[in-house]
């Protein structure tokens, strides 16, 4: 099991060393923008290092939106992010599930996700990992059960699952069975975002806390990580030199 952290993108190799991380996750462009990622001068160095890297797509991405001024730019930016991720040898690109319109059925969001992959023409070299979300009206991936019909539309593409513990907790899901549920619906869980929550179960609030310092019972967090037995990223609060995340990584290593 490899354990790492979401870090600032300026110097991933240094950030990994500071946290004693086996892997890193980062943005390749501004998280609140549709702008395309710029080529990285350190791409060859990152590939040569062998450090596993995951890329988080910008938060604005919503390929399930009924608004084509959101849906179409989301498709374009996701495609550009996928290409930029491949250029640094990334292991996957994480995208939130998004949401449909207030008057729409969730099922239309599954169809729009399929159209995102069809937009890719020949497909992408890097797998796209769809992350569950904490709240939001008409969210495509807040309820884990929605991964079943979603996978009927897109499961044959180069796609995977990212399970966020804070999001699942905030959405009211049963963390004890979350991994089993997703695997029964999709056949897989590819990445764990391991975060505690500042808020109670079913709060619908996405506020991360360091492990053991939030509302999620520590054993539940560990149960998810052990059951999944895949790469783990902590997206928890951090000090200037990785103090908080380094402690979270060390805690997971000690207990898993």
C-alpha positions as CSV (number, residue, x, y, z in Angstrom):
1,X,0.0,0.0,0.0
2,X,1.4,3.4,-1.1
3,X,0.5,6.4,1.0
4,X,0.9,10.1,0.0
5,X,-0.6,13.5,0.0
6,X,-2.1,16.3,-2.1
7,X,0.6,18.9,-2.4
8,X,1.3,22.2,-4.1
9,X,2.6,21.6,-7.6
10,X,5.7,23.8,-7.5
11,X,8.2,21.0,-6.5
12,X,6.6,17.6,-6.2
13,X,9.8,15.7,-5.4
14,X,10.7,18.0,-2.5
15,X,7.1,17.9,-1.2
16,X,7.1,14.1,-1.2
17,X,10.4,14.0,0.7
18,X,9.2,16.5,3.3
19,X,6.2,14.3,4.0
20,X,7.9,10.9,3.6
21,X,5.3,10.3,1.0
22,X,5.2,7.3,-1.4
23,X,3.2,9.3,-3.9
24,X,1.7,12.7,-4.5
25,X,-1.4,14.3,-5.9
26,X,-1.5,17.8,-7.4
27,X,-3.3,20.2,-9.7
28,X,-1.7,21.0,-13.1
29,X,-3.7,24.2,-13.4
30,X,-5.6,26.6,-11.2
31,X,-8.3,24.7,-9.3
32,X,-11.0,27.3,-10.0
33,X,-10.3,27.8,-13.7
34,X,-11.0,26.3,-17.1
35,X,-7.6,27.3,-18.4
36,X,-5.5,24.5,-19.9
37,X,-2.5,23.3,-18.0
38,X,0.9,24.6,-19.1
39,X,3.7,22.2,-20.1
40,X,5.9,21.4,-17.1
41,X,9.7,22.0,-17.4
42,X,10.3,19.2,-14.9
43,X,8.2,16.6,-16.8
44,X,11.2,14.4,-17.7
45,X,12.6,14.7,-14.1
46,X,9.2,13.6,-12.7
47,X,9.0,10.6,-15.0
48,X,12.6,9.6,-14.3
49,X,12.0,9.8,-10.5
50,X,9.5,7.0,-10.5
51,X,7.4,8.9,-8.0
52,X,3.7,8.0,-8.6
53,X,1.7,11.1,-9.3
54,X,-2.1,11.6,-9.4
55,X,-3.6,14.7,-10.9
56,X,-6.7,16.4,-9.6
57,X,-8.8,18.1,-12.2
58,X,-10.0,21.7,-11.4
59,X,-13.0,21.8,-9.1
60,X,-15.1,23.7,-11.7
61,X,-15.4,20.6,-13.8
62,X,-19.0,19.4,-14.3
63,X,-19.5,17.3,-17.4
64,X,-23.0,16.4,-16.2
65,X,-24.3,20.0,-16.2
66,X,-27.3,21.0,-18.3
67,X,-25.7,24.3,-19.1
68,X,-23.5,23.9,-22.2
69,X,-21.4,26.9,-21.0
70,X,-20.3,24.7,-18.2
71,X,-20.6,21.2,-19.7
72,X,-18.6,21.9,-22.9
73,X,-15.7,23.8,-21.3
74,X,-15.6,21.0,-18.7
75,X,-15.1,18.4,-21.4
76,X,-12.4,20.5,-23.1
77,X,-10.5,21.2,-19.8
78,X,-10.7,17.6,-18.7
79,X,-9.3,16.5,-22.1
80,X,-6.5,19.0,-21.8
81,X,-5.8,17.9,-18.2
82,X,-5.7,14.2,-19.3
83,X,-3.1,15.0,-21.9
84,X,-1.0,17.0,-19.5
85,X,-1.2,14.2,-16.9
86,X,0.0,11.7,-19.5
87,X,3.0,14.0,-20.3
88,X,4.2,13.6,-16.7
89,X,3.4,9.9,-16.5
90,X,0.5,10.3,-14.0
91,X,-1.3,7.3,-12.7
92,X,-4.7,8.8,-12.9
93,X,-6.8,12.0,-13.1
94,X,-9.5,12.6,-10.4
95,X,-12.7,14.4,-11.3
96,X,-15.7,15.0,-9.1
97,X,-19.0,13.5,-10.1
98,X,-20.7,16.8,-10.8
99,X,-24.5,17.4,-10.8
100,X,-27.4,17.8,-13.1
101,X,-30.1,20.5,-13.1
102,X,-32.7,21.0,-10.4
103,X,-35.5,19.8,-12.7
104,X,-33.6,16.9,-14.1
105,X,-33.4,13.2,-13.3
106,X,-29.9,12.0,-12.2
107,X,-29.9,9.5,-15.1
108,X,-29.3,12.3,-17.6
109,X,-26.0,12.9,-15.8
110,X,-24.9,9.3,-16.5
111,X,-25.5,9.9,-20.2
112,X,-23.6,13.2,-20.2
113,X,-20.6,11.4,-18.6
114,X,-20.7,8.9,-21.4
115,X,-20.6,11.8,-23.9
116,X,-17.5,13.1,-22.2
117,X,-15.7,9.8,-23.0
118,X,-17.0,9.8,-26.5
119,X,-15.6,13.3,-26.8
120,X,-12.2,11.8,-26.3
121,X,-12.3,10.0,-29.7
122,X,-9.5,7.4,-29.4
123,X,-9.6,7.5,-25.6
124,X,-7.1,8.6,-23.0
125,X,-3.8,7.1,-22.0
126,X,-4.4,7.9,-18.3
127,X,-7.4,6.5,-16.4
128,X,-10.0,9.0,-15.3
129,X,-11.1,8.4,-11.7
130,X,-14.6,9.6,-10.7
131,X,-14.7,10.8,-7.1
132,X,-17.8,10.7,-4.8
133,X,-19.0,14.0,-3.5
134,X,-20.3,15.2,-0.1
135,X,-23.4,17.2,-0.9
136,X,-25.0,19.4,-3.5
137,X,-28.5,19.0,-5.0
138,X,-28.9,16.5,-7.8
139,X,-25.3,15.3,-7.4
140,X,-24.3,12.4,-9.7
141,X,-21.9,10.7,-7.3
142,X,-23.0,11.7,-3.8
143,X,-24.9,8.4,-3.3
144,X,-22.6,5.4,-3.9
145,X,-25.5,3.5,-5.4
146,X,-25.4,5.8,-8.4
147,X,-22.1,4.3,-9.5
148,X,-24.1,1.3,-10.7
149,X,-26.1,2.9,-13.4
150,X,-23.2,5.3,-14.1
151,X,-20.9,2.3,-14.8
152,X,-23.5,0.8,-17.2
153,X,-22.9,3.9,-19.3
154,X,-19.1,4.4,-19.0
155,X,-17.6,1.2,-17.4
156,X,-16.1,0.1,-20.7
157,X,-14.0,3.2,-21.0
158,X,-10.6,3.8,-19.3
159,X,-12.3,4.9,-16.0
160,X,-11.9,4.1,-12.3
161,X,-13.2,5.0,-8.9
162,X,-11.8,7.4,-6.3
163,X,-13.5,7.0,-2.8
164,X,-13.2,10.0,-0.5
165,X,-13.8,9.1,3.2
166,X,-14.9,12.6,4.2
167,X,-17.3,12.9,1.3
168,X,-18.9,9.5,1.9
169,X,-19.3,10.3,5.6
170,X,-20.8,13.8,4.9
171,X,-23.1,12.2,2.3
172,X,-24.5,9.8,4.9
173,X,-23.0,6.7,3.5
174,X,-21.9,3.7,5.6
175,X,-18.1,3.8,5.6
176,X,-17.9,0.2,6.9
177,X,-19.4,-1.1,3.7
178,X,-18.4,1.6,1.2
179,X,-15.6,-0.3,-0.5
180,X,-17.7,-3.4,-0.8
181,X,-20.6,-1.4,-2.2
182,X,-18.5,0.3,-4.9
183,X,-16.8,-3.0,-5.9
184,X,-20.1,-4.7,-6.2
185,X,-21.3,-1.9,-8.6
186,X,-18.2,-1.2,-10.6
187,X,-15.8,-4.1,-9.9
188,X,-13.1,-1.7,-8.5
189,X,-11.8,1.0,-6.2
190,X,-8.6,2.6,-7.6
191,X,-7.7,5.3,-5.1
192,X,-8.6,6.4,-1.6
193,X,-8.8,10.0,-0.5
194,X,-8.3,9.5,3.2
195,X,-9.7,12.5,5.1
196,X,-11.3,12.9,8.4
197,X,-14.4,15.3,8.6
198,X,-14.9,18.4,10.7
199,X,-18.7,17.8,10.6
200,X,-21.1,15.1,11.7
201,X,-22.3,12.1,9.6
202,X,-24.8,13.1,6.8
203,X,-23.9,16.8,7.2
204,X,-23.5,17.3,3.5
205,X,-20.5,19.5,4.3
206,X,-17.1,19.0,2.7
207,X,-14.6,20.1,5.3
208,X,-11.5,17.9,5.8
209,X,-9.7,17.4,9.1
210,X,-6.5,15.6,10.0
211,X,-6.9,12.0,10.8
212,X,-8.1,11.3,14.3
213,X,-9.0,15.0,14.8
214,X,-12.5,15.0,13.2
215,X,-15.9,13.3,13.6
216,X,-15.1,10.0,11.8
217,X,-14.2,7.2,14.2
218,X,-10.6,6.4,13.5
219,X,-11.3,2.6,13.1
220,X,-13.8,3.4,10.3
221,X,-11.1,5.3,8.4
222,X,-8.7,2.4,8.8
223,X,-11.4,-0.1,7.8
224,X,-11.8,1.7,4.5
225,X,-8.1,1.9,3.8
226,X,-7.5,-1.8,4.7
227,X,-10.5,-3.0,2.7
228,X,-9.5,-1.1,-0.4
229,X,-5.8,-1.9,-0.2
230,X,-5.0,0.6,-3.0
231,X,-3.0,3.9,-3.2
232,X,-4.0,6.4,-0.6
233,X,-3.9,10.2,-0.7
234,X,-4.4,12.4,2.3
235,X,-6.0,15.8,1.5
236,X,-5.8,17.0,5.0
237,X,-4.7,20.4,6.5
238,X,-0.9,20.9,6.5
239,X,1.8,23.0,8.0
240,X,4.4,24.9,6.0
241,X,6.7,21.9,5.7
242,X,4.2,19.0,5.6
243,X,3.8,18.6,9.4
244,X,0.1,17.7,9.4
245,X,0.2,15.5,6.4
246,X,3.4,13.8,7.4
247,X,1.8,12.9,10.7
248,X,-1.3,11.5,8.9
249,X,0.8,9.4,6.6
250,X,2.8,8.1,9.5
251,X,-0.4,7.3,11.4
252,X,-1.8,5.3,8.5
253,X,1.5,3.4,8.1
254,X,1.5,2.5,11.8
255,X,-2.1,1.3,11.9
256,X,-2.5,-0.4,8.5
